[in-house]
Every structure is written in structure tokens, then in C-alpha cells.
Amino acid sequence: MTTPPMVAFAGQQAQAARDVNTASLCRIGQETVQDIVLRTMEIFQLLRNMQLPNGVTYHPSTHQDRLGKLQEHLRMLSVLFRKLRLVYDKCNENCTGLDPVTPEQLIPYVEEDGSSRHNERSASQARPDTEERGEILEVNKKLKQKNQQLKQIMDQLRNLIWEINSMLAVRN
């Protein structure tokens, strides 16, 4: 006996919903954080526009309307935080078997003298980066030397022009 196509399709969707990968969970988490920030900004905007009952007459219906909007935003904010917590827990659950890697290990570091210190799995992948950085450092050194030479030439020309102007001024 075969299952009807709609039941099989619903089963596939349920399986796909359970097997969401960590990258899409992170994207959902990012969108949730953006929604939280947006809702928080809206709450502060509402609070800024609300008039406090300090003896000034105000319209009770307007106050009640703003208060209702504020309560709705707070309720949605609570829902978004719960959603973010679920996404966080699911990401942690998916990443339990992975080896923890510190951010410092992911970023190759090259010191001024060209030597590098980083923990990578394959040194052959790091060599092209190190060689390229060495070439860049060499080109930078040559560029600094050329800039220094140009500065000296400009100073000499400036002094020469100064002397010529001085002689012309003495002559007149």
C-alpha cells in the first residue's frame, strides 16, 4: 500500500525542517537579531513620543492607543528573544561534535621581519601567502627608498630655487 502524494510531501517537508543546516540557522538568527533591534528602536520611538501624565492634559484615547502599541511591541520582542534562544540552542546542538577553534587560529599572522606564526593544518597552503606577503614587504621597502630619494631631490630643488631667488633679489 502506498502513501498518498500529499502525505509523502508533508513528511519530506517535516524531515527538511528537522535537517536545517547550521549556516541557514545562523542566517535566521541574524535576521532575528535585526528584527529585535528594529523592534527595540520602535519601542524607544514610541516611548519618546509618549507624554507622561505630569499634570498636562492629554487625550486618553491617544495614550491608550500608544500604550497598546507599546505592549504589542514588547510582546513581539519577547517572542523574538524566544526564537533567538531556540536558534542558538539548535546551533549549539549541531556544533557539539566539532573541534573548538579560536579566531586567532583562523587568521594567519605575519610579523614585520616576514616570519609567520600561525597554526594551520597544511603548511603548503600557507607558503603562497607568505611568499606573496614577502614580495609585498620587499616592494614596500623599495617604494619607501624611492620616496626618500624623491624627497631629497625636492629639497635640493627647493634650496636651489631659494638661492636663485636670493641672488635675483640682491641683484635688483
Disulfide bonds with the S-S distance in Angstrom:
none
